Amino acid sequence: MSKSKKKKQPQTGPSIDVVAENRKARHKFEVLDTLECGVALTGSEVKSIRDRHVSLDEAFGRVRDGEVWLLNCDIPEYKQATIFNHAPKRPRKLLMRRSEVRKFANKAHESGLTLVPLRMYFNDRGIVKVALGLCRGKKLHDKRETLKKADMKRDIDRALRRRG
């Protein structure tokens, strides 16, 4: 009897399951740097996130007493969680190393930058993570410039497709 050998599939990198994305953030802000961090959640919050009930539209990060907190992130109550439910917009602690807090979050405090959650996802181990961006607010003319560049790129792509 011969043993069948299984071919190993090439690894394409860690697989992530994106739950929520803050699309407005890329339009309103210029993202200077990003960092992946964990979130301290209750069980009913995780179940609600697994059902894709989460909104990052108005959420932002804030540094308090050497810790980073996620504020205004809306995770609605999980309907099957009876009396052990959570408050939908409660502050949630972001889990970061102290060195990351000092380096990353204090830049936001000193330079007048903003901590914006860009997306929330489950990593390959099934743990909820937040991609937090260090952002600078765009002025109106910057937004217009970005739209013009995207328009021009789209037109060039169309012209190349017609020729090719």
HELIX and SHEET records of a PDB file:
HELIX    1   1 ARG A   23  LYS A   28  1                                   6    
HELIX    2   2 GLY A   43  ARG A   50  1                                   8    
HELIX    3   3 ARG A   98  GLU A  100  1                                   3    
HELIX    4   4 VAL A  101  ALA A  105  3                                   5    
HELIX    5   5 ASN A  106  SER A  111  1                                   6    
HELIX    6   6 LEU A  140  ARG A  163  1                                  24    
SHEET    1   A 7 ASP A  17  GLU A  21  0                                        
SHEET    2   A 7 THR A 114  PHE A 122 -1                                        
SHEET    3   A 7 VAL A 128  GLY A 137 -1                                        
SHEET    4   A 7 PHE A  29  VAL A  39 -1                                        
SHEET    5   A 7 ARG A  92  LEU A  95 -1                                        
SHEET    6   A 7 GLU A  67  LEU A  71 -1                                        
SHEET    7   A 7 PHE A  60  ARG A  64 -1                                        
END                                                                             
